[in-house]
Amino acid sequence: MLEEVERWLTRRSWSSGDRPLNRLTDARAADPRRTSVSVVLPALNEEATVGAIVAVIRRELMEKVRLVDELVVIDSGSTDSTAAVARAAGARVVHRDAILPRIPALPGKGEVLWRSLLVTSGEIVCFVDADLKDFSADFVSGTVGPLLTDPTVQFVKAMYDRPLGGRAGQGGRVTELVARPLLNLHWPQLAGFVQPLGGEYAVRRSLLERLPFPVGYGVELGLLVDALHTVGLDALGQVDVGVRVHRHQDGQALGRMAAAIYRTAQLRLSRGHLVRPVLTQFERGEDGFVPRTHAVDTEERPPMREIAEYAERHAA
């Protein structure tokens, strides 16, 4: 590990307990305009978990203390009752297709995160995945904490254990097999991030609006790499929030995720084009193995500040 990264780990890695809630609310009270917080949950068919997450955030961070100003669930086109459950639990729910309708929506998590900037107003935006179980408010307060208390910090990722099948530390297979090797080889300054692909992180709006967003699974890696090049390593940090329990993907879904992440890295390395941006996987059928070919996400959305509607909204 680079000496620069070793120093960064001692200065920019914290625990959620390092900043008690009263310290965070005091920081907000001192400068409420610059410390407004929006929490965004991208959700696609997450009726089993989204309500509990929303309820915890509302109770712990909006009612007991005023740390979060708005809580928005962006529905990615759910076919279950995700929207109704989230709304009943106290979130504002916005459908992906209702945001920036002049640009047809593409499928993918990054697309939803990008569009969320148009329907939120906080100067700090905190993203939380909607499939988490046993959710703790520390995922929000922990990641926004450094942004509220240190003006030099601009991007904070959550870090945590990811159990799989009852075994600690076995989750995050795409991280270990794809993302971590890519980062260590090509962006060694980012080698200190424990969970580079984690979906829980908080970022200053002034940075997010300057970054392109890969529309699919590559969004977390893309934002992290681009943030490094935009504001430098010392503006990035991570906070230990304990344990993350969520719904795990099957092997083929992980393969598609890995391909999208590799493509995101490749684009940033060369700013060129893939020769053939598709991935073929195999499933056993009645007559043997059947090939299934999937397109690899190749689209990216431009920095939000280049979108006319966003510029008009902030000029008003």
TIBA-130128 format. One record per atom (N, C-alpha, C): z, x, y; residue in three letters. Coordinates in steps of 0.1 Angstrom, whole numbers, plus 5000, padded with zeros to 4 digits. Layout:
N
ZXYALA
...
# end
This chain:
316
500050084988MET
500050005000MET
500050095012MET
499250055022LEU
499250125035LEU
500550135042LEU
500850245048GLU
502150255055GLU
502250145066GLU
501150115072GLU
501150005082GLU
501549875076GLU
501149845064VAL
501549725057VAL
503049725053VAL
503549845049GLU
504949855045GLU
505849825057GLU
505449885069ARG
506149855081ARG
506049705085ARG
504849645083TRP
504649505086TRP
505649415077TRP
505749455065LEU
506649375056LEU
508049375060LEU
508549475066THR
509949475071THR
510049405084THR
508949395092ARG
509049325105ARG
508649185105ARG
507749145096ARG
507049015097ARG
507148935084ARG
508148965076SER
508448885064SER
509848835066SER
510048705065TRP
511348645068TRP
511748545057TRP
512948495057SER
513348375049SER
513548255058SER
513348135052SER
513548015060SER
514948005066SER
515948065060GLY
517248065065GLY
517548155076GLY
516548235080ASP
516748335091ASP
516848265104ASP
516248145105ARG
516148065118ARG
516647925115ARG
517947905118PRO
518547775116PRO
517847665125PRO
517947545121LEU
517347435129LEU
517747425143LEU
519047455145ASN
519547445159ASN
518947555168ASN
518647665162ARG
517947775170ARG
516447725173ARG
515847655164LEU
514447615166LEU
514447505176LEU
515347405176THR
515347295185THR
515747355199THR
516547455200ASP
516847515213ASP
515647575219ASP
514847645210ALA
513647705215ALA
512647605220ALA
512547495213ARG
511647385217ARG
512047325231ARG
513347305232ALA
513847245245ALA
513647335257ALA
513547465254ALA
513347565265ALA
511947555270ALA
510947515262ASP
509547515266ASP
508847415258ASP
509147285260PRO
508547175251PRO
507047165251PRO
506347195262ARG
504947185262ARG
504247285253ARG
504747415253ARG
504147515245ARG
504647525231ARG
505647435228THR
506147445214THR
506047305207THR
505047225211SER
504847095204SER
504247125191SER
504647045181VAL
504247075167VAL
503646955160VAL
502446975155SER
501746875147SER
501746915132SER
502046825123VAL
502046855109VAL
500846775103VAL
499946845096VAL
498746785090VAL
498846795075VAL
498646685068LEU
498546685053LEU
497146635050LEU
496246725044PRO
494946685039PRO
495246615025PRO
494646505023ALA
495046435011ALA
493846365005ALA
493646384992LEU
492646324984LEU
493246274971LEU
493446144970ASN
494046084958ASN
495346144954ASN
496246134964GLU
497646194962GLU
498746084963GLU
498445964958GLU
499445854960GLU
500745884954GLU
500745974943ALA
502045994936ALA
502946084944ALA
502446164953THR
503346264960THR
503346254975THR
502346204981VAL
502246214996VAL
503346135003VAL
503746024997GLY
504845945004GLY
506146015005GLY
506546084994ALA
507746154995ALA
507746265005ALA
506646335006ILE
506446445015ILE
506646395029ILE
505846285032VAL
505946225046VAL
507346185049VAL
508046125039ALA
509346075042ALA
510346185045ALA
510246295038VAL
511146405040VAL
510946465054VAL
509646485058ILE
509346535071ILE
509846445082ILE
509646315081ARG
510046225091ARG
511646225092ARG
512246215081ARG
513746205081ARG
514346335086ARG
513946445081GLU
514646575084GLU
514146635097GLU
512946625101LEU
512346695112LEU
511846615124LEU
511946475123MET
511546395134MET
512746295138MET
513546265128GLU
514646175131GLU
516046245133GLU
516446325123LYS
517646395124LYS
517646495135LYS
516546575136VAL
516246665147VAL
514846645152VAL
514546685164ARG
513146665169ARG
512446795169ARG
511946835157LEU
511146955156LEU
509646925155LEU
509346815149VAL
507946775147VAL
507546665156VAL
506446675164ASP
506046575173ASP
505146465167ASP
504246515158GLU
503346415152GLU
503046455137GLU
502946355129LEU
502746375114LEU
501446295110LEU
500446365107VAL
499146305104VAL
498646335090VAL
498246235083VAL
497646255070VAL
496146225072VAL
495346325068ILE
493846305069ILE
493346275055ILE
492946145053ASP
492446105040ASP
491046145038ASP
490846225027SER
489546285025SER
488546195017SER
488846065017GLY
488045965009GLY
488645924996GLY
489945904996SER
490745864984SER
490245734979SER
490345724966THR
489945594959THR
491245524954THR
492345584956ASP
493645524952ASP
494345474965ASP
495645454964SER
496445404976SER
497045514984SER
496445634984THR
497045744992THR
497245695007THR
496245635013ALA
496445605027ALA
497545505029ALA
497645405021ALA
498645295022ALA
500045355020ALA
500145445010VAL
501445505007VAL
501945595019VAL
501045675024ALA
501345765035ALA
501745685048ALA
500945575050ARG
501245495062ARG
502645425061ARG
502945375049ALA
504145305047ALA
505345405048ALA
505145535045ALA
506245635046ALA
506445685060ALA
505445645069GLY
505645685083GLY
504645775089GLY
503545805083ALA
502545895088ALA
501545825095ALA
500845885105ARG
499645835110ARG
498545875101ARG
497745785097VAL
496645815087VAL
495345805094VAL
494445905092VAL
493145905098VAL
492145935087VAL
491145865086HIS
490145895076HIS
489246005081HIS
488846095072ARG
488046205076ARG
486746155083ARG
486046055078ASP
484846015083ASP
484845945097ASP
486145915101ALA
486245855114ALA
486345965125ALA
486446085121ILE
486646195131ILE
485246265133ILE
484846275145LEU
483546345148LEU
482446285140LEU
482246145141PRO
481246085133PRO
479746125135PRO
479446195146ARG
478046235148ARG
477746355139ARG
478746415133ILE
478446525123ILE
478846475109ILE
477946445100PRO
478346385087PRO
479346475080PRO
480346425074ALA
481446495068ALA
480846555055ALA
481346675052LEU
481046745039LEU
482346735030LEU
482146735017PRO
483346735009PRO
484046865010PRO
485346865009GLY
486146995009GLY
487346995018GLY
488347065013LYS
489547075021LYS
489447135035LYS
488647245036GLY
488447305049GLY
487847215059GLY
486947125054GLU
486347035063GLU
487346945070GLU
488346895062VAL
489446815067VAL
490346885076VAL
490647005073LEU
491547085082LEU
490847105096LEU
489547135095TRP
488747155108TRP
488747035116TRP
488446915110ARG
488446795118ARG
489846755123ARG
490846795116SER
492146755121SER
492546805135SER
491846915139LEU
492146965152LEU
491746865163LEU
490846775160LEU
490346675170LEU
491246555171LEU
492146535161VAL
493046415162VAL
494546455162VAL
494746575166THR
496146625168THR
496246685181THR
497446695186SER
497646755200SER
498646865201SER
499346895190GLY
500347005191GLY
499847135193GLY
500547215201GLU
500147355203GLU
500347445191GLU
501247395182ILE
501447455169ILE
500947355158ILE
500147395149VAL
499647305139VAL
500047365125VAL
500747275118CYS
501347315105CYS
500647235094CYS
499947305085PHE
499247245074PHE
500147245061PHE
500247135054VAL
500947115042VAL
500147045032VAL
500047095019ASP
499247025009ASP
500046905005ASP
499246805001ALA
499846664998ALA
500246644983ALA
500046754975ASP
500346734961ASP
501646804957ASP
502546834967LEU
503746904963LEU
504846814958LEU
505546864948LYS
506646784942LYS
507946854946LYS
509046774946ASP
510346824951ASP
510246894964ASP
509646834974PHE
509246894986PHE
510546914995PHE
510547035002SER
511647065011SER
511047075025SER
511847035035ALA
511447045049ALA
511347195053ALA
511847285045ASP
511747425048ASP
510347475048ASP
509447405041PHE
508047445042PHE
507447425056PHE
508047335064VAL
507547315077VAL
508447395087VAL
509747375087SER
510547445096SER
510547605094SER
510347645082GLY
510247785079GLY
509047845085GLY
507847785084THR
506647845089THR
506447825104THR
506947715110VAL
506847705124VAL
507847785132VAL
508947825125GLY
510047895131GLY
509648015139GLY
508948115132PRO
508548235140PRO
507748205152PRO
506848105151LEU
506048065162LEU
506848015174LEU
507947945171LEU
508747885181LEU
509647995188LEU
509948095181THR
510948195186THR
510348325190THR
509148355187ASP
508548485190ASP
507048465195ASP
506848475208PRO
505548455213PRO
504448545208PRO
504848655202THR
503848745197THR
503248705183THR
503948615177VAL
503448565163VAL
502448445165VAL
501348455158GLN
500348345159GLN
500048275146GLN
500348335135PHE
499848275122PHE
500948305112PHE
501548205105VAL
502548225096VAL
502248155083VAL
502248225072LYS
502048165058LYS
503448145051LYS
503548045044ALA
504648025035ALA
504448115023ALA
505548175017MET
505548245004MET
506648174996MET
506348184982TYR
507248114973TYR
506948154959TYR
507848114950ASP
507548124935ASP
506648004931ASP
505748024922ARG
504847924917ARG
505047914902ARG
505947834896PRO
506147824882PRO
504947754875PRO
504647794863LEU
503647724855LEU
504047714841LEU
504147594836GLY
504547574822GLY
505947614820GLY
506847594830GLY
508247634828GLY
508547784830GLY
507447864833ARG
507648004835ARG
507448044849ARG
508448114855ALA
508448154869ALA
507348254871ALA
506648244883GLY
505748334887GLY
504348334880GLY
504148234872GLN
502848224865GLN
501748144872GLN
502148074882GLY
501147994890GLY
500348084899GLY
499348034906GLY
498548114915GLY
497648204907GLY
496948144897ARG
496048224889ARG
494848274897ARG
494248194905VAL
493148234913VAL
493548344923VAL
494748334928THR
495248434937THR
495348574930THR
495848574918GLU
496048704911GLU
494748764906GLU
493848674902LEU
492648724895LEU
491448744905LEU
491548674917VAL
490348684926VAL
490848724940VAL
491648654946ALA
492048674960ALA
492748804963ALA
493748834954ARG
494548954957ARG
493649084955ARG
492849094944PRO
492049204943PRO
491049224955PRO
490449104959LEU
489549114970LEU
490249164983LEU
491449114986LEU
492149154998LEU
492549304997LEU
493049344985ASN
493449484984ASN
492349584986ASN
491149544980LEU
490049634981LEU
489349634994LEU
489249515000HIS
488349505012HIS
489149485025HIS
490349425025TRP
491149405036TRP
492549445033TRP
492849575031PRO
494149625026PRO
495249595036PRO
494949565048GLN
495949525058GLN
496649395054GLN
495949315046LEU
496449185042LEU
497149195028LEU
497249305022ALA
497849325009ALA
499249285008ALA
499949265019GLY
501349235019GLY
501649085018GLY
500649005019PHE
500848855018PHE
501048815003PHE
502148755001VAL
502548704988VAL
501748594983VAL
501448494992GLN
500648384988GLN
499448364998GLN
498448444997PRO
497348435007PRO
496548305006PRO
496548244994LEU
495848114993LEU
496647994994LEU
497948014997GLY
498847894998GLY
498447805009GLY
498647675007GLY
498147565016GLY
499147535027GLY
500347605027GLU
501347575037GLU
501447685047GLU
501047665059TYR
501047765070TYR
500947695083TYR
501447775094ALA
501447725107ALA
500747825116ALA
499947765126VAL
499147855134VAL
499147795148VAL
499047885158ARG
498947835172ARG
497547775173ARG
497447665180ARG
496147595182ARG
495147695189ARG
495647775199SER
494847865206SER
494147965197SER
494647985186LEU
493948075176LEU
493047995167LEU
493547885162LEU
492747795153LEU
491447755159LEU
491447725171GLU
490247675177GLU
489147785179GLU
489547905177ARG
488648015179ARG
488048065165ARG
488448005154LEU
488148045141LEU
487147955134LEU
486148005127PRO
485247925118PRO
486047875106PRO
485747765101PHE
486447705089PHE
485447685078PHE
485547765067PRO
484847735055PRO
485247595050PRO
484247515046VAL
484547375044VAL
485247345031VAL
485247435021GLY
485847415008GLY
487047495005GLY
487147534993TYR
488347604988TYR
488547744995TYR
487547795001GLY
487647925007GLY
488347925020GLY
488747815025VAL
489247805039VAL
490547895041VAL
491447895031GLU
492647975034GLU
492348125035GLU
491548175026LEU
491148315027LEU
490348345039LEU
489448255043GLY
488648275055GLY
489448285067GLY
490348185069LEU
491248185081LEU
492048305082LEU
492648355070LEU
493548465071LEU
492748595075LEU
491548615069VAL
490748735072VAL
490348725086VAL
489848615091ASP
489348605105ASP
490548615115ASP
491648565111ALA
492848585120ALA
493248725122ALA
493148805111LEU
493448945111LEU
492449015121LEU
491148985120HIS
490249045129HIS
490348995143HIS
490848875145THR
490948825159THR
492148865166THR
493348865160VAL
494548895167VAL
495349005162VAL
494949065150GLY
495649185145GLY
496749155136GLY
497149245127LEU
498149225117LEU
499549185123LEU
499949245134ASP
501249215139ASP
501449075144ASP
500349005146ALA
500448865150ALA
500548775138ALA
500548825126LEU
500648745114LEU
501948765107LEU
502448665100GLY
503748675093GLY
503848585081GLY
504948595074GLN
505148505062GLN
506648475061GLN
506948365055VAL
508348315054VAL
508548265040VAL
509648315034ASP
510048275020ASP
510648135021ASP
510048035014VAL
510647895014VAL
511047855001VAL
511147944991GLY
511747914978GLY
510747894967GLY
510547774962VAL
509747744951VAL
508747634954VAL
507547644950ARG
506447544952ARG
506047484939ARG
506247354937VAL
505847284925VAL
504747184929VAL
503647194921HIS
502547104925HIS
501747074912HIS
500746994914ARG
499746964903ARG
498847084901ARG
498747134889HIS
497847244886HIS
496547204882HIS
495547284886GLN
494147254883GLN
493847304869GLN
492747244862ASP
492347294849ASP
491547424851ASP
491147484840GLY
490447614841GLY
489147604848GLY
488347504846GLN
487047494852GLN
487147464867GLN
488147384871ALA
488347364885ALA
488747504892ALA
489547584885LEU
489947714890LEU
488647804891LEU
487747794882GLY
486547874882GLY
485747834895GLY
485647704898ARG
484847664910ARG
485547714923ARG
486947704922MET
487647754934MET
487447904936MET
487447984924ALA
487248124925ALA
485948164931ALA
484948084927ALA
483548114932ALA
483448094947ALA
484047984951ALA
484047954966ALA
484848064974ALA
485948114968ILE
486648214975ILE
485948344975ILE
485248384964TYR
484448504964TYR
483348494974TYR
482748374975ARG
481648364984ARG
482148374999ARG
483248325001THR
483848335015THR
484048485018THR
484648555009ALA
484848695011ALA
483448775013ALA
482548735004GLN
481248805005GLN
480548785019GLN
480648665024LEU
480048635036LEU
480648715048LEU
481948735047ARG
482648815057ARG
482448965055ARG
482049005044LEU
481749145041LEU
480349185046LEU
479449095045SER
478049125048SER
477449035058SER
477948925061ARG
477348825069ARG
475848795065ARG
475648805052GLY
474348785046GLY
474348655038GLY
473348645029HIS
473248525021HIS
473348555007HIS
474048464999LEU
474048474985LEU
472648454979LEU
472348534969VAL
471048514962VAL
470948374956VAL
472048334949ARG
472048204942ARG
473448144942ARG
473748064952PRO
475048014954PRO
475447894945PRO
475347914932VAL
475647814922VAL
476547874911VAL
477247794904LEU
478147844893LEU
477847754881LEU
477547814869THR
477347734857THR
478547754848THR
479147644844GLN
480247644834GLN
479847564822GLN
480647574811PHE
480247514799PHE
481347424793PHE
480947304788GLU
481847214782GLU
481347184768GLU
482247174758ARG
481747144745ARG
481446994744ARG
480246964739GLY
479846824737GLY
479646804722GLY
479046684718GLU
478846654704GLU
477946754697GLU
476946804705ASP
476046894699ASP
476147044703ASP
477447074707GLY
477647214711GLY
478047224726GLY
477847344731PHE
478247364745PHE
477147314754PHE
477647244765VAL
476747184775VAL
476947254788VAL
475847304794PRO
476047374807PRO
476247264818PRO
477147294827ARG
477347214839ARG
477247304851ARG
476347284860THR
476047364871THR
476547304884THR
477347374892HIS
477947324904HIS
477547414916HIS
477247354927ALA
476947424939ALA
478247494944ALA
478147614949VAL
479247684955VAL
479247654970VAL
480447624975ASP
480447594989ASP
479847704998ASP
478847675006THR
478247775014THR
478247735029THR
478847625032GLU
478847575046GLU
480147625053GLU
480047655066GLU
481247675074GLU
481047595087GLU
482147555092ARG
482147485105ARG
482447585116ARG
481847575128PRO
481947665138PRO
483347655144PRO
483847755152PRO
485047735159PRO
485147605167PRO
486247535166MET
486347405172MET
486147405187MET
486447515194ARG
486247515208ARG
484747515212ARG
483847525202GLU
482447515205GLU
481847375203GLU
482747285199ILE
482347145197ILE
482547065211ILE
481547005215ALA
481646935229ALA
482746835230ALA
482946755219GLU
483946655220GLU
485346715222GLU
485546825215TYR
486846895216TYR
487046955230TYR
486047015235ALA
486147075249ALA
486346965259ALA
485646855258GLU
485846745267GLU
487246685267GLU
487846675254ARG
489146625253ARG
490246715260ARG
490046845259HIS
491046935264HIS
490746965279HIS
489546925284ALA
489346935298ALA
489846815306ALA
490046705298ALA
490546585305ALA
491946595310ALA
# end
